[in-house]
Amino acid sequence: MSGRGGRGRHYSGARSNPSRGGGAGTQTPAYSPPAASSSSAPPVASLSSEMEQKLTLETTTDVAVVPPASSKAVSFPQRPNFGTVGKKIQVRANHFLVQVADRDVHHYNVTITPEVASKKIHREVINQLVCLYSETHLGKRIPAYDGMKSLYTAGPLPFSSQEFVVKLLPNDGRAAAAGSSTSSKRKDREFKVALTLANKPDLYQLQQFLCSQRVETPQEAIQVLDIVLRATPSEKYTVVGRSFFSTELGPKGSLGEGLEYWRGFYQSLRPTQLGLSLNIDVSARSFFEPILVTEFLAKHFYHTDRSKHLPDRDCIKVKKTLKRVKVEVRLRDWTKNEEVKRTYTINGLSAEPLEQLRFTCEDENTSVVQYYRKKYKIDLKYVAWPAIQAGNDSKPVYLPMELCSIVAGQRYTKKLNKKQVTNLLKATCQRPRDRENNITQMIREKTNNRDDKESLIRREFGLQVREEMALVKARVLPSPLLKYHDSGREKSVYPQMGQWNMANKKMVNGGRLQVWAFVNFSRVSQDITFEFLWALVDVCNSKGMEFSPQPLLPVQFSHPAQIERVLRDIHKLSDQKGRQLQLLIVILPDQSDSSYGKIKRTCETELGIVSQCLEPQKIKRWNTQYLENLALKINVKVGGRNTVLNDAIYKKMPVVTDRLPTIIFGADVTHPAAGDDSSPSIAAVVASTDWPEVTNYRAIVSAQHHRDEIIEDLYKSHKSEKGLVHGGMIRELLVAFYRQKRLKPSRIIFYRDGVSEGQFSQVLLHEVDAIRRACASLEEGYMPTVTFVVVQKRHHTRLFPADHSNRGQMDRSGNIQPGTVVDTEICHPTEFDFYLNSHAGIQGTSRPAHYHVLFDENRFTADGLQVLTNNLCYTYARCTRSVSIVPPAYYAHLVAFRARHYIEGDSSDGGSTTGGGAQVLRALPEIKENVKEVMFYC
C-alpha cells in the first residue's frame, strides 16, 4: 500500500501533496454546504481505493455502510518516535513484570454433561476430576481451567481425548417451597467430563511480538497466560469482570439502604515494552447485604408496615431491583424433624398478596399461609405483601419474603445514589502512598506463599511475577500560556500545578447578555436571592462580559410543583415582548431529584431556552470563587470565550494551526445504567467551530440501539424520489464549521471516548469510514486528513511518584504532577499510545488518561500529539483547572449525559419498546437550533 498515513507504517517528512482533500490553506475554494437533507450532493460512492484498503471495507454504490466481514486485518499506526519535550523524571506504575519460561502448552476442550450454566459448578467438577485422576490419568499435571470450555496444561496429557466420570457430593439440603414438588433429599450429582486436545498455543509468537519482530498481537498466547494467572483467584473469590472481591481481602462496610462494599483487586496481563506486565490495582464494589428480603425492603425502599399492601409502582421497583438475586431459605421440616435449606433465584413477585395465594399439594388445595403453618410451624407475618416467585411462570415457586435471606457475595449492578457513591468514595479513597503500599502488599502476598495452589500453577507454567512496581521513564510537559483580554491587569498566565484563577483577568471574549430572566423554585429567601443576583451581575461584568443588570421579566419565586407551567409562561411572556431569551437562570428546588432533568428537557428541546441551574445550598453560602465559576459557564452559554491558547492565536500549534484549517471532534457513547435492559444508548459528538482558537464546540446527540458502542448516525443516507439524501452528525458539524469560518476543514482530529481495546478494530472500521462518507457527500473529492485517537479512563494503570518524600515531584495531593506523560516501558510494544496525567489531584490517587492512536493521516510526532492534547486540557470552559481528559471528549460525555434527561421519565421502558420481537428505537427530542449555537451543556 502506498500513499500517506497508511496504518501499520510510519511516514516521515512533509506530505507530497498537501492540497489533497479539497484545498490547501485558507485560499481554497469554499464549498456551499447543502442542507442535511439535500439530494443534490455529489455521489459518495467513489471513495479512493486507498481509503478502502486502509479500512478493509468495501463501499457500495448507494453508500450504505457494509459491516466488515472481519477486523483481523486491521492494524494500527506504529509509534512514530518517543517524546522528548518536558522535564525528565521517573515514576512508579502498578505494573509487575512477568517472566515466561518456555513451556509446551496444550489446550483441551472441556465438555461437561449434563450441561450447567454455573462456572462455580464447572470448577468444582474439574477440581474433583484433578483430585481423582491427577496421578493415574493426567500425568501429574496441574491444569489451568477457565471455568467454561477450555483447560490448559504445561505439557501433553497422556491422551488426546478421554471421558471421565465425576461425582459431586451434595453440599446442602433442600427446603420444599410452596408450589414445589422437589424431594428434600439430594443425590450425588454425577457428571461426565470429556477432555479433547484442541491445539497447542504458540508462546514463541508472543516472544517475537514483545521483541517487535511481529506486528499482530498474539491474543491467544496472552489469553492462555492470563487464564493461568486468574485460575486460582477465580476459585477463591467473587469474580466481577477482571476483578476479584472477598471479605478476606479487606473489611467490608455499609453503603446504606441494604448495600455494602467489598474490597478486592483488579488483575490483567498486558503486553508492554518491558515485556509481559501484570497490571494489579485495588478495587471496591457494591454488594447486597446478606439480610432478609423484608429487611432489605425496609432499608432500600423504606417499607416497614407489614399490614399494608405494596402499591403496584413499588412492586415494579422491587421486582427490578431483586430480579435474578439469589436467596436462601432455611427451615425445619417438623414432619421429618430435619433442617433443610435451599437456594432460589428470584424471577419476580406474585401478582396477589401472600394471604391470597393458593396451590395444590398432595391433591389438596391449600393456601401458602396454611402450608407453612402446617409443615414448618411458622405463622407468617407479612401476608399483605406479595410472595417472591422463583421457578417460572408455568411452574412458579412461591417463597415468603420474611423467610428468604439474600445470599452473600452478590454484586449490586444498579446505579448507586449520591449518598451511596459518597459513602463508597469515603471508604475507598486512598492517597497515592497508601494505594501504592496496598498494591505492593497484595502482590507480595500472592508471590511469597510458595505452597498454595496459585504459586504451584505459576511454577507449573513457568511464570515468575516480580514483586516490585515498574520504575518507568516519564516527562512533565510544560503548561501552556493562556491568553486573556488585554484590558485586564493580567493579560496572560502560565498555570502552576494545573490551576490558576481569574484574579486581575478578563475573559478573552466576553459575551453580551442583554435578554435574560430569573426564577427561584427553592425556599431561598428573596433577600438572599437578590443579593446573590446583583453580585453575580457585577462579577460577570468585572470579568469582561456585558451583562445587563435589568432582566427582561421580573424575578419570579415559584413552587416546584409548577416547574413546566412556569417555564412555559416565561417563554410566552418573552415572546410577547418580541425578545428571545438568551439565558434563564434557575434556582433548583430544595429537593431536586428530577427537577434538573425536567428543566433541561423542557428548555432545550421544547422552548429553545439556554438555562443555568443553581443549587440552593450554594446560593445560601455563595462566595466570589463560586460567582467567578458561574461567570465562566454563563459566558460560553451566551457565545463568549473564557481563554484561548496563546499559541493558537499566533498559529504556533503544530498540525492544528500550520496553514490548514483544522476541526477537532470529540465523541462518546453512554449506555443505560446496569440492570436497565431496554433504554437506548446515547451518542454525542461535539466539534470545534472556531479556528484557530479551537475553544467553542457545537454538540449533537442521537439515540441508538441498546448498548451499541458504534456510533450509528455519524453518517446516514436514504433514497428518495429526488435521489440520495445525505445526513448525519459529522456532516452537520462540518457544515456548522463552514458557516462560522467560511473555510473547509482540511484536517480532522477525532478524540473518541468510551472504547475498550476489544472494540478498537470495529469502531475504527465503521467510524472512520462514516467520516469519509460524510465528507465525500459534501463535495466530490473532499477528503480531509484524519487522525483518530481513542481516549480511555476506565483502565487500572496508576502512576506514583518515585520518591514520596520529594515534594518537588508531586502536587499538593501527593500525586504526580500535571503534565506527566509516559510513552515508554508500560506502553504498547509497537503502537502509538501514551498515558497523560494532565490534571492536578484533588483527593485519592489520580488516574491518567490513556490515548491510543488508531488512525493517523496527519502524521503526528509523539511530541506533537502529546503537547497538543495536554495543552487542550487547559481550555476546558467550566473551571480554571486543567482537566483529566481532552475537553472535546469531556464535552461529548457531558452532552450524552444531558441527553439522558431528555428521555428519562417519558415511559416505563425508558425509550425502547418491543413489537413483534424487534426493538423499536424512539428518537431523542430535537435540541432547538438556537440552543445548539452555544455551549449549552457547560
Secondary structure as UniProt FT lines:
FT   TURN            7..8
FT   TURN            18..22
FT   HELIX           25..27
FT   TURN            36..37
FT   HELIX           49..55
FT   TURN            61..62
FT   TURN            72..73
FT   STRAND          87..93
FT   STRAND          95..100
FT   STRAND          105..113
FT   HELIX           119..133
FT   TURN            134..137
FT   TURN            139..140
FT   STRAND          144..145
FT   STRAND          150..154
FT   STRAND          161..168
FT   STRAND          189..199
FT   HELIX           203..210
FT   TURN            211..212
FT   HELIX           219..236
FT   STRAND          238..240
FT   TURN            241..242
FT   STRAND          243..245
FT   HELIX           247..249
FT   STRAND          253..256
FT   TURN            257..258
FT   STRAND          259..272
FT   TURN            273..274
FT   STRAND          275..288
FT   HELIX           293..300
FT   TURN            306..307
FT   HELIX           312..322
FT   TURN            323..324
FT   STRAND          326..333
FT   TURN            334..337
FT   STRAND          338..345
FT   STRAND          348..353
FT   HELIX           354..356
FT   STRAND          358..361
FT   TURN            362..363
FT   STRAND          364..367
FT   HELIX           368..376
FT   TURN            383..384
FT   STRAND          386..391
FT   STRAND          396..399
FT   HELIX           401..403
FT   STRAND          404..406
FT   HELIX           418..428
FT   HELIX           432..448
FT   TURN            450..451
FT   HELIX           453..460
FT   TURN            461..462
FT   STRAND          463..465
FT   STRAND          470..476
FT   STRAND          482..483
FT   TURN            486..487
FT   STRAND          492..493
FT   TURN            497..498
FT   TURN            503..504
FT   STRAND          512..513
FT   STRAND          516..520
FT   HELIX           526..542
FT   TURN            543..544
FT   STRAND          546..547
FT   STRAND          556..557
FT   HELIX           560..562
FT   HELIX           563..576
FT   TURN            577..578
FT   STRAND          583..587
FT   TURN            593..594
FT   HELIX           595..601
FT   HELIX           602..607
FT   STRAND          611..614
FT   HELIX           616..620
FT   HELIX           624..637
FT   TURN            638..639
FT   STRAND          644..645
FT   HELIX           646..649
FT   TURN            650..651
FT   TURN            654..656
FT   STRAND          662..670
FT   TURN            674..675
FT   STRAND          681..688
FT   TURN            691..693
FT   STRAND          697..704
FT   TURN            706..707
FT   TURN            712..713
FT   STRAND          716..720
FT   TURN            721..722
FT   STRAND          723..727
FT   HELIX           729..741
FT   STRAND          747..753
FT   HELIX           757..759
FT   HELIX           760..778
FT   TURN            780..781
FT   STRAND          785..792
FT   STRAND          799..801
FT   TURN            804..805
FT   HELIX           807..809
FT   TURN            812..813
FT   TURN            818..819
FT   STRAND          820..822
FT   TURN            825..826
FT   STRAND          833..837
FT   STRAND          849..856
FT   HELIX           862..872
FT   TURN            873..874
FT   TURN            877..878
FT   HELIX           887..903
FT   TURN            904..905
FT   TURN            908..911
FT   STRAND          912..915
FT   TURN            916..917
FT   STRAND          918..921
FT   HELIX           929..932
FT   TURN            933..937
//
